[in-house]
Amino acid sequence: MRIATTIFLTDETVTPVRLARELEQRGFAGLYLPEHTHIPVSRRTPYPAGGELPREYGRTLDPFVALGQAAAVTERIALGTGITLVAQHDPIDLAKQAATLDHLSGGRFTLGVGYGWNVEEAADHGVEWSTRRELVRDRLALMRALWSAEPTAYEGEFGSVAASFAFPKPVRAPRGPVVGPRTLIGGAAGPKLFAAIAEHADGWLPIGGRGLTEAVPKLRAVWEEAGRDPKDLQVVPYAVLPDPGKLAHYAELGIEEVVLQLPPAGEREVLRVLDGYAAYL
C-alpha cells in the first residue's frame, strides 16, 4: 500500500520545499494539499467536523504554487490537491494550471475534485450553492476539451470554449471517459457522487475513510454499470489518522493508497509525526 500525506500548509508551518524533500527521502508516496481561497469572517456555515473552525483554514497556501515548489525539488513523489474547489475557479485557467503542473512534474499530478462546504466562500466566487455540482461537472467537461489531443470545442450550461490550441497537455493518456491528469472526486458516499465518479473520474477520495465496507461495493457496482473496467477504480482514503488495523482493513478492500493527515505545524513537529508514520511504510 502506498502511503501518502496531506497537510494544511500555511504561512506558519513547515515549508513545501522542506516537507517535499523529507517525504521523498523517507520513502512516502505523495503529498496532497487542500484549498481555501479565503474564509469570510462573518460565515454562517458550520465547520463539518464540529466546533470552531481551525485557524489554518484561513491561512492555507495556494496548493498549485506550493505543489510547484514541491515538484521542483523532488523526482518521485506524487503531487495532488485534496481538494481543488473547481466551482471557485475559471475552468480555462484551472485547466492550464493543472496541465502545467502535471507536465513539469512528469505526470505526477493528481487533481482531487471537491464541491465545497463553505457557502460564504463559494458565494464570493459567484457560485450558486444549489447548482454547484452541476457547475463542477460542466467545468470539468470544459477542461477535458482543452486537454484533448486535438482542438475541441465545448458548449455547456455554465460555460463554453472554442476549439483551441492549449498546451502543455497532461501526461496521462485518456482512460475511457477521463481525459487529463489522474482525477479523484471527494465527498460523502451517495448515488450522486458515485455517478459522477463513474462518469468522469478515476476514483474516490473519501475523507477519513469511514464506512468503506459498505460504500466501496456500492461504488464498484455503479462503476461497472457505467461500463468502466473494475480494475481501474481507485479508492484513496484521505486525511486518515492511521493504526495497523485500519490499514489492514483497507488492504482487504483492495485499496492501494492511503493519505495520512499531518498536523499544520512547524518543521520539528511535522518531522516527529513523519517519524511515527514511518512504521507504516
C-alpha positions as CSV (number, residue, x, y, z in Angstrom):
1,M,0.0,0.0,0.0
2,R,1.3,3.4,-1.0
3,I,1.4,5.8,2.0
4,A,1.0,9.5,1.1
5,T,0.4,12.5,3.3
6,T,-1.7,15.7,3.4
7,I,-1.3,18.8,5.4
8,F,-2.7,22.3,5.7
9,L,0.4,24.2,4.6
10,T,0.2,27.8,5.8
11,D,2.5,30.8,6.3
12,E,3.1,29.4,9.9
13,T,4.0,25.8,9.0
14,V,6.9,23.8,7.6
15,T,7.6,24.9,4.0
16,P,6.6,23.0,0.9
17,V,10.2,22.5,-0.1
18,R,11.4,21.2,3.2
19,L,8.4,18.8,3.6
20,A,8.6,17.5,0.0
21,R,12.3,16.7,0.3
22,E,11.7,14.9,3.6
23,L,8.8,12.9,2.2
24,E,10.8,11.8,-0.8
25,Q,13.9,10.9,1.3
26,R,11.8,8.9,3.8
27,G,10.0,6.9,1.1
28,F,6.5,8.4,1.3
29,A,4.4,8.1,-1.8
30,G,3.0,11.6,-2.1
31,L,1.9,15.0,-0.9
32,Y,-1.7,16.3,-1.3
33,L,-2.7,19.8,-0.3
34,P,-6.2,21.3,0.4
35,E,-7.5,24.6,-0.9
36,H,-9.4,27.6,0.6
37,T,-9.0,30.9,-1.1
38,H,-10.3,32.8,1.9
39,I,-12.7,32.3,4.9
40,P,-15.2,35.1,5.4
41,V,-15.2,36.2,9.0
42,S,-19.0,36.5,9.2
43,R,-19.7,33.0,8.0
44,R,-22.8,31.0,8.9
45,T,-21.8,27.6,7.5
46,P,-20.8,25.3,10.4
47,Y,-17.5,23.5,10.4
48,P,-18.2,20.0,9.2
49,A,-16.1,18.4,11.9
50,G,-17.9,20.4,14.6
51,G,-16.7,23.2,16.9
52,E,-14.7,26.2,15.9
53,L,-13.1,26.3,12.5
54,P,-9.3,25.7,13.0
55,R,-7.0,28.6,12.4
56,E,-5.2,27.0,9.4
57,Y,-8.3,27.2,7.2
58,G,-8.0,30.9,6.7
59,R,-4.2,30.8,6.2
60,T,-3.9,28.0,3.6
61,L,-1.3,28.4,0.9
62,D,-2.3,28.2,-2.7
63,P,-2.0,24.5,-3.5
64,F,-0.8,24.9,-7.1
65,V,2.0,27.3,-6.1
66,A,3.1,25.1,-3.2
67,L,3.0,21.9,-5.3
68,G,5.0,23.6,-8.0
69,Q,7.7,24.2,-5.4
70,A,7.5,20.6,-4.2
71,A,7.7,19.4,-7.8
72,A,10.9,21.4,-8.4
73,V,12.8,19.7,-5.6
74,T,11.6,16.1,-6.0
75,E,11.6,13.4,-8.7
76,R,9.3,10.6,-7.4
77,I,6.6,11.6,-5.0
78,A,3.0,12.1,-6.3
79,L,1.6,15.6,-6.0
80,G,-2.1,16.2,-5.6
81,T,-4.8,18.5,-4.5
82,G,-7.1,17.3,-1.7
83,I,-9.1,19.0,-2.9
84,T,-9.5,21.7,-5.6
85,L,-12.7,23.7,-5.3
86,V,-13.4,23.6,-9.0
87,A,-16.5,25.7,-8.8
88,Q,-14.4,28.6,-7.5
89,H,-12.1,28.6,-10.5
90,D,-12.2,29.9,-14.0
91,P,-12.0,26.5,-15.8
92,I,-9.7,27.7,-18.7
93,D,-7.2,29.0,-16.1
94,L,-7.6,25.9,-14.0
95,A,-7.0,23.6,-17.0
96,K,-3.8,25.4,-17.8
97,Q,-2.6,25.3,-14.1
98,A,-3.2,21.6,-13.8
99,A,-1.7,20.7,-17.2
100,T,1.4,22.8,-16.5
101,L,2.0,21.2,-13.1
102,D,1.4,17.7,-14.5
103,H,3.8,18.4,-17.4
104,L,6.6,19.9,-15.3
105,S,6.3,17.1,-12.7
106,G,6.5,14.4,-15.3
107,G,2.9,13.2,-14.9
108,R,2.9,13.1,-11.1
109,F,-0.1,15.4,-10.5
110,T,-3.5,14.2,-9.2
111,L,-6.5,16.5,-9.4
112,G,-8.6,16.0,-6.4
113,V,-12.0,17.5,-7.0
114,G,-14.4,18.8,-4.3
115,Y,-17.7,20.5,-4.3
116,G,-17.0,22.6,-1.2
117,W,-18.7,23.1,2.2
118,N,-18.3,26.8,3.0
119,V,-21.3,28.6,1.4
120,E,-20.0,32.1,2.1
121,E,-16.6,31.3,0.5
122,A,-18.3,30.0,-2.6
123,A,-20.7,32.9,-2.8
124,D,-17.8,35.3,-3.0
125,H,-16.8,33.5,-6.2
126,G,-20.3,33.8,-7.6
127,V,-21.2,30.2,-7.0
128,E,-24.9,29.4,-6.7
129,W,-24.9,26.8,-3.9
130,S,-27.8,24.7,-5.2
131,T,-26.2,24.1,-8.6
132,R,-22.6,23.8,-7.6
133,R,-22.4,20.1,-8.5
134,E,-23.7,20.8,-12.0
135,L,-21.3,23.6,-12.3
136,V,-18.4,21.4,-11.3
137,R,-19.5,18.8,-13.8
138,D,-19.7,21.4,-16.6
139,R,-16.3,22.9,-15.8
140,L,-14.6,19.6,-15.7
141,A,-16.0,18.8,-19.2
142,L,-14.7,22.1,-20.5
143,M,-11.3,21.3,-19.0
144,R,-11.3,17.9,-20.7
145,A,-12.0,19.6,-24.0
146,L,-8.8,21.8,-23.5
147,W,-6.8,18.7,-22.5
148,S,-7.9,16.7,-25.6
149,A,-5.2,15.8,-28.2
150,E,-7.0,17.8,-30.9
151,P,-8.6,21.2,-30.7
152,T,-12.1,20.5,-29.2
153,A,-14.9,23.0,-28.7
154,Y,-17.2,22.7,-25.7
155,E,-20.6,24.3,-25.1
156,G,-22.1,23.8,-21.7
157,E,-24.7,25.1,-19.4
158,F,-22.3,27.3,-17.4
159,G,-19.5,28.0,-19.9
160,S,-18.0,27.3,-23.3
161,V,-14.7,27.3,-25.1
162,A,-13.9,27.4,-28.8
163,A,-11.8,24.7,-30.4
164,S,-8.3,25.9,-29.2
165,F,-4.6,25.2,-29.1
166,A,-3.9,24.6,-25.5
167,F,-0.6,23.3,-24.4
168,P,1.0,21.7,-22.4
169,K,-1.2,18.6,-22.4
170,P,-1.4,16.4,-19.3
171,V,0.9,13.4,-19.4
172,R,-1.5,10.5,-18.9
173,A,-3.3,9.0,-21.9
174,P,-7.2,9.1,-21.9
175,R,-8.8,6.4,-19.7
176,G,-12.3,5.7,-21.0
177,P,-14.3,8.9,-20.5
178,V,-11.4,10.5,-18.5
179,V,-9.0,12.9,-20.2
180,G,-6.3,14.7,-18.3
181,P,-4.4,14.1,-15.1
182,R,-5.4,11.5,-12.6
183,T,-8.7,12.7,-11.2
184,L,-10.3,11.7,-7.9
185,I,-13.5,13.2,-6.5
186,G,-14.0,13.8,-2.8
187,G,-17.3,13.8,-0.9
188,A,-19.7,11.7,1.1
189,A,-20.9,8.4,-0.2
190,G,-24.1,8.5,-2.2
191,P,-25.8,8.0,-5.6
192,K,-25.0,11.4,-7.0
193,L,-21.3,11.3,-6.0
194,F,-20.8,7.7,-7.3
195,A,-22.5,8.5,-10.6
196,A,-20.1,11.5,-11.0
197,I,-17.1,9.3,-10.2
198,A,-18.1,6.7,-12.8
199,E,-18.8,9.4,-15.4
200,H,-15.7,11.4,-15.3
201,A,-13.1,10.4,-12.7
202,D,-10.5,7.7,-11.9
203,G,-11.9,7.2,-8.4
204,W,-13.0,8.4,-5.0
205,L,-11.2,10.4,-2.3
206,P,-13.2,9.7,0.9
207,I,-12.3,11.9,3.8
208,G,-11.4,10.0,7.0
209,G,-12.1,6.6,5.4
210,R,-15.1,5.6,7.5
211,G,-17.9,3.4,6.2
212,L,-15.9,2.0,3.3
213,T,-17.0,-1.6,4.0
214,E,-20.5,-0.8,2.7
215,A,-19.6,2.1,0.4
216,V,-16.9,0.6,-1.7
217,P,-19.0,-2.3,-3.1
218,K,-21.8,0.2,-4.0
219,L,-19.3,2.4,-5.8
220,R,-17.9,-0.6,-7.7
221,A,-21.4,-1.6,-8.8
222,V,-22.1,1.9,-10.2
223,W,-18.7,1.9,-11.8
224,E,-19.2,-1.4,-13.6
225,E,-22.8,-0.5,-14.6
226,A,-21.2,2.6,-16.4
227,G,-19.0,0.2,-18.4
228,R,-15.8,1.1,-16.6
229,D,-13.1,-1.6,-16.1
230,P,-13.3,-2.9,-12.4
231,K,-9.5,-3.0,-12.1
232,D,-9.3,0.7,-12.9
233,L,-11.3,2.0,-10.0
234,Q,-9.2,3.8,-7.3
235,V,-10.4,4.5,-3.8
236,V,-7.9,6.6,-1.8
237,P,-8.9,7.2,1.9
238,Y,-7.9,10.8,2.7
239,A,-6.8,12.7,5.9
240,V,-6.6,9.4,7.8
241,L,-5.2,9.0,11.3
242,P,-3.6,5.6,10.9
243,D,-3.4,2.4,13.0
244,P,-2.4,-1.1,11.9
245,G,-5.9,-2.5,12.0
246,K,-7.3,0.3,9.9
247,L,-4.7,0.0,7.2
248,A,-5.1,-3.8,7.1
249,H,-8.8,-3.3,6.6
250,Y,-8.2,-1.0,3.7
251,A,-5.9,-3.6,2.2
252,E,-8.7,-6.2,2.5
253,L,-11.0,-3.9,0.5
254,G,-8.4,-3.7,-2.3
255,I,-7.3,-0.2,-1.5
256,E,-3.7,0.5,-2.7
257,E,-3.1,4.0,-1.5
258,V,-4.0,5.9,1.7
259,V,-3.3,9.6,2.6
260,L,-2.3,10.2,6.2
261,Q,-3.0,13.5,7.9
262,L,-0.1,15.6,9.1
263,P,-0.5,18.4,11.7
264,P,-0.5,22.1,10.5
265,A,2.7,22.7,12.4
266,G,6.3,23.8,12.2
267,E,9.1,21.6,10.9
268,R,10.0,19.9,14.2
269,E,6.5,18.7,14.9
270,V,5.8,17.6,11.4
271,L,9.0,15.6,11.2
272,R,8.3,14.0,14.5
273,V,4.9,12.8,13.2
274,L,6.6,11.5,10.0
275,D,9.0,9.5,12.2
276,G,5.9,7.8,13.7
277,Y,4.3,7.2,10.3
278,A,7.4,5.6,9.0
279,A,6.3,2.4,10.7
280,Y,3.5,2.1,8.0
281,L,5.9,2.3,5.0
